[in-house]
Structure formats: C-alpha cells, structure tokens
Amino acid sequence: MIQQMSFLQKQLEYTKDMEQEYRSVRKWNHDMENHLFSLNYLIRAKKYHEADAYLKTILSELPPEKRTL
C-alpha cells in the first residue's frame, strides 16, 4: 500500500511537471508567433531599420550560445 501511494505521488508530480512544461512551450510558441507577425509587418511596411532593431532586441534576449545562426 505504501509503495503504491509513493508511486501515485511520483506520477502526480510528473504530471504536474509535464503540465508546466506544456504551458511553457505554448507560451514560447505564442511569443514567437507574435514576433514573426511583428517582423512581417515591419518588412511589408518597408521599415527595414525598425525590423533590424527589433530582431536584434529579440536575439539579445536569447542565451549567448543561441544568438548566432
């Protein structure tokens, strides 16, 4: 019985962790979609300087190892 309770507790913790990870990924996807819409608008409006500045701002928020292409 104790072993079963321990297993269920671990399952519950795992489920909570996975739910948090899912929310984090959904937020990241939402943010990226908004960034792409913003960049698309700036480029179509021929506001290239603003698009470049916006992109630099986005990239500066990434960890250093992910900033280069």
Distance bins in CASP14 RR format, pairs under 12 A and 6 or more apart:
PFRMAT RR
TARGET T0000
AUTHOR 0000-0000-0000
RMODE 2
METHOD distances of the structure
MODEL  1
1 7 0 0 0 0 0 1 0 0 0 0 0
1 8 0 0 0 0 0 1 0 0 0 0 0
2 8 0 0 0 0 0 1 0 0 0 0 0
2 9 0 0 0 0 0 1 0 0 0 0 0
3 9 0 0 0 0 0 1 0 0 0 0 0
3 10 0 0 0 0 0 1 0 0 0 0 0
4 10 0 0 0 0 0 1 0 0 0 0 0
4 11 0 0 0 0 0 1 0 0 0 0 0
5 11 0 0 0 0 0 1 0 0 0 0 0
5 12 0 0 0 0 0 1 0 0 0 0 0
6 12 0 0 0 0 0 1 0 0 0 0 0
6 13 0 0 0 0 0 1 0 0 0 0 0
7 13 0 0 0 0 0 1 0 0 0 0 0
7 14 0 0 0 0 0 1 0 0 0 0 0
8 14 0 0 0 0 0 1 0 0 0 0 0
8 15 0 0 0 0 0 1 0 0 0 0 0
9 15 0 0 0 0 0 1 0 0 0 0 0
9 16 0 0 0 0 0 1 0 0 0 0 0
10 16 0 0 0 0 0 1 0 0 0 0 0
10 17 0 0 0 0 0 1 0 0 0 0 0
11 17 0 0 0 0 0 1 0 0 0 0 0
11 18 0 0 0 0 0 1 0 0 0 0 0
12 18 0 0 0 0 0 1 0 0 0 0 0
12 19 0 0 0 0 0 1 0 0 0 0 0
13 19 0 0 0 0 0 1 0 0 0 0 0
13 20 0 0 0 0 0 1 0 0 0 0 0
14 20 0 0 0 0 0 1 0 0 0 0 0
14 21 0 0 0 0 0 1 0 0 0 0 0
15 21 0 0 0 0 0 1 0 0 0 0 0
15 22 0 0 0 0 0 1 0 0 0 0 0
16 22 0 0 0 0 0 1 0 0 0 0 0
16 23 0 0 0 0 0 1 0 0 0 0 0
17 23 0 0 0 0 0 1 0 0 0 0 0
17 24 0 0 0 0 0 1 0 0 0 0 0
18 24 0 0 0 0 0 1 0 0 0 0 0
18 25 0 0 0 0 0 1 0 0 0 0 0
19 25 0 0 0 0 0 1 0 0 0 0 0
19 26 0 0 0 0 0 1 0 0 0 0 0
20 26 0 0 0 0 0 1 0 0 0 0 0
20 27 0 0 0 0 0 1 0 0 0 0 0
21 27 0 0 0 0 0 1 0 0 0 0 0
21 28 0 0 0 0 0 1 0 0 0 0 0
22 28 0 0 0 0 0 1 0 0 0 0 0
22 29 0 0 0 0 0 1 0 0 0 0 0
23 29 0 0 0 0 0 1 0 0 0 0 0
23 30 0 0 0 0 0 1 0 0 0 0 0
24 30 0 0 0 0 0 1 0 0 0 0 0
24 31 0 0 0 0 0 1 0 0 0 0 0
25 31 0 0 0 0 0 1 0 0 0 0 0
25 32 0 0 0 0 0 1 0 0 0 0 0
26 32 0 0 0 0 0 1 0 0 0 0 0
26 33 0 0 0 0 0 1 0 0 0 0 0
27 33 0 0 0 0 0 1 0 0 0 0 0
27 34 0 0 0 0 0 1 0 0 0 0 0
28 34 0 0 0 0 0 1 0 0 0 0 0
28 35 0 0 0 0 0 1 0 0 0 0 0
28 61 0 0 0 0 0 1 0 0 0 0 0
28 62 0 0 0 0 0 1 0 0 0 0 0
29 35 0 0 0 0 0 1 0 0 0 0 0
29 36 0 0 0 0 0 1 0 0 0 0 0
30 36 0 0 0 0 0 1 0 0 0 0 0
30 37 0 0 0 0 0 1 0 0 0 0 0
31 37 0 0 0 0 0 1 0 0 0 0 0
31 38 0 0 0 0 0 1 0 0 0 0 0
31 58 0 0 0 0 1 0 0 0 0 0 0
31 61 0 0 0 0 1 0 0 0 0 0 0
31 62 0 0 0 0 0 1 0 0 0 0 0
32 38 0 0 0 0 0 1 0 0 0 0 0
32 39 0 0 0 0 0 1 0 0 0 0 0
32 58 0 0 0 0 1 0 0 0 0 0 0
32 61 0 0 0 0 0 1 0 0 0 0 0
32 62 0 0 0 0 0 1 0 0 0 0 0
33 39 0 0 0 0 0 1 0 0 0 0 0
33 40 0 0 0 0 0 1 0 0 0 0 0
34 40 0 0 0 0 0 1 0 0 0 0 0
34 41 0 0 0 0 0 1 0 0 0 0 0
34 54 0 0 0 0 0 1 0 0 0 0 0
34 58 0 0 0 0 0 1 0 0 0 0 0
35 41 0 0 0 0 0 1 0 0 0 0 0
35 42 0 0 0 0 0 1 0 0 0 0 0
35 51 0 0 0 0 0 1 0 0 0 0 0
35 54 1 0 0 1 0 0 0 0 0 0 0
35 55 0 0 0 0 1 0 0 0 0 0 0
35 57 0 0 0 0 1 0 0 0 0 0 0
35 58 1 0 1 0 0 0 0 0 0 0 0
35 59 0 0 0 0 0 1 0 0 0 0 0
35 61 0 0 0 0 0 1 0 0 0 0 0
35 62 0 0 0 0 0 1 0 0 0 0 0
36 42 0 0 0 0 0 1 0 0 0 0 0
36 43 0 0 0 0 0 1 0 0 0 0 0
36 51 0 0 0 0 0 1 0 0 0 0 0
36 54 0 0 0 0 0 1 0 0 0 0 0
36 55 0 0 0 0 0 1 0 0 0 0 0
36 58 0 0 0 0 0 1 0 0 0 0 0
37 43 0 0 0 0 0 1 0 0 0 0 0
37 44 0 0 0 0 0 1 0 0 0 0 0
37 54 0 0 0 0 0 1 0 0 0 0 0
38 44 0 0 0 0 0 1 0 0 0 0 0
38 45 0 0 0 0 0 1 0 0 0 0 0
38 47 0 0 0 0 0 1 0 0 0 0 0
38 50 0 0 0 0 1 0 0 0 0 0 0
38 51 0 0 0 0 1 0 0 0 0 0 0
38 53 0 0 0 0 0 1 0 0 0 0 0
38 54 1 0 0 1 0 0 0 0 0 0 0
38 55 0 0 0 0 1 0 0 0 0 0 0
38 57 0 0 0 0 0 1 0 0 0 0 0
38 58 0 0 0 0 1 0 0 0 0 0 0
39 45 0 0 0 0 0 1 0 0 0 0 0
39 47 0 0 0 0 0 1 0 0 0 0 0
39 48 0 0 0 0 0 1 0 0 0 0 0
39 50 0 0 0 0 1 0 0 0 0 0 0
39 51 1 0 1 0 0 0 0 0 0 0 0
39 52 0 0 0 0 1 0 0 0 0 0 0
39 53 0 0 0 0 0 1 0 0 0 0 0
39 54 1 0 0 1 0 0 0 0 0 0 0
39 55 1 0 0 1 0 0 0 0 0 0 0
39 56 0 0 0 0 0 1 0 0 0 0 0
39 57 0 0 0 0 0 1 0 0 0 0 0
39 58 0 0 0 0 1 0 0 0 0 0 0
39 59 0 0 0 0 0 1 0 0 0 0 0
40 47 0 0 0 0 0 1 0 0 0 0 0
40 51 0 0 0 0 1 0 0 0 0 0 0
40 54 0 0 0 0 0 1 0 0 0 0 0
40 55 0 0 0 0 0 1 0 0 0 0 0
41 47 0 0 0 0 1 0 0 0 0 0 0
41 50 0 0 0 0 1 0 0 0 0 0 0
41 51 0 0 0 0 1 0 0 0 0 0 0
41 54 0 0 0 0 1 0 0 0 0 0 0
42 48 1 0 0 1 0 0 0 0 0 0 0
42 49 0 0 0 0 1 0 0 0 0 0 0
42 50 1 0 1 0 0 0 0 0 0 0 0
42 51 1 1 0 0 0 0 0 0 0 0 0
42 52 0 0 0 0 1 0 0 0 0 0 0
42 53 0 0 0 0 1 0 0 0 0 0 0
42 54 1 0 0 1 0 0 0 0 0 0 0
42 55 0 0 0 0 1 0 0 0 0 0 0
42 57 0 0 0 0 0 1 0 0 0 0 0
42 58 0 0 0 0 0 1 0 0 0 0 0
43 49 0 0 0 0 0 1 0 0 0 0 0
43 50 0 0 0 0 1 0 0 0 0 0 0
43 51 1 0 1 0 0 0 0 0 0 0 0
43 52 0 0 0 0 1 0 0 0 0 0 0
43 54 0 0 0 0 0 1 0 0 0 0 0
43 55 0 0 0 0 0 1 0 0 0 0 0
44 50 0 0 0 0 0 1 0 0 0 0 0
44 51 0 0 0 0 1 0 0 0 0 0 0
45 51 0 0 0 0 1 0 0 0 0 0 0
45 54 0 0 0 0 0 1 0 0 0 0 0
47 53 0 0 0 0 1 0 0 0 0 0 0
47 54 0 0 0 0 1 0 0 0 0 0 0
47 55 0 0 0 0 0 1 0 0 0 0 0
48 54 0 0 0 0 0 1 0 0 0 0 0
48 55 0 0 0 0 0 1 0 0 0 0 0
49 55 0 0 0 0 0 1 0 0 0 0 0
49 56 0 0 0 0 0 1 0 0 0 0 0
50 56 0 0 0 0 0 1 0 0 0 0 0
50 57 0 0 0 0 0 1 0 0 0 0 0
51 57 0 0 0 0 0 1 0 0 0 0 0
51 58 0 0 0 0 0 1 0 0 0 0 0
52 58 0 0 0 0 0 1 0 0 0 0 0
52 59 0 0 0 0 0 1 0 0 0 0 0
53 59 0 0 0 0 0 1 0 0 0 0 0
53 60 0 0 0 0 0 1 0 0 0 0 0
54 60 0 0 0 0 0 1 0 0 0 0 0
54 61 0 0 0 0 0 1 0 0 0 0 0
55 61 0 0 0 0 0 1 0 0 0 0 0
55 62 0 0 0 0 0 1 0 0 0 0 0
55 67 0 0 0 0 0 1 0 0 0 0 0
55 69 0 0 0 0 0 1 0 0 0 0 0
56 62 0 0 0 0 0 1 0 0 0 0 0
56 67 0 0 0 0 1 0 0 0 0 0 0
57 67 0 0 0 0 0 1 0 0 0 0 0
58 66 0 0 0 0 0 1 0 0 0 0 0
58 67 0 0 0 0 0 1 0 0 0 0 0
59 66 0 0 0 0 1 0 0 0 0 0 0
59 67 1 0 1 0 0 0 0 0 0 0 0
59 68 0 0 0 0 1 0 0 0 0 0 0
59 69 0 0 0 0 1 0 0 0 0 0 0
60 66 0 0 0 0 0 1 0 0 0 0 0
60 67 1 0 0 1 0 0 0 0 0 0 0
61 67 0 0 0 0 1 0 0 0 0 0 0
62 68 0 0 0 0 1 0 0 0 0 0 0
62 69 0 0 0 0 0 1 0 0 0 0 0
END
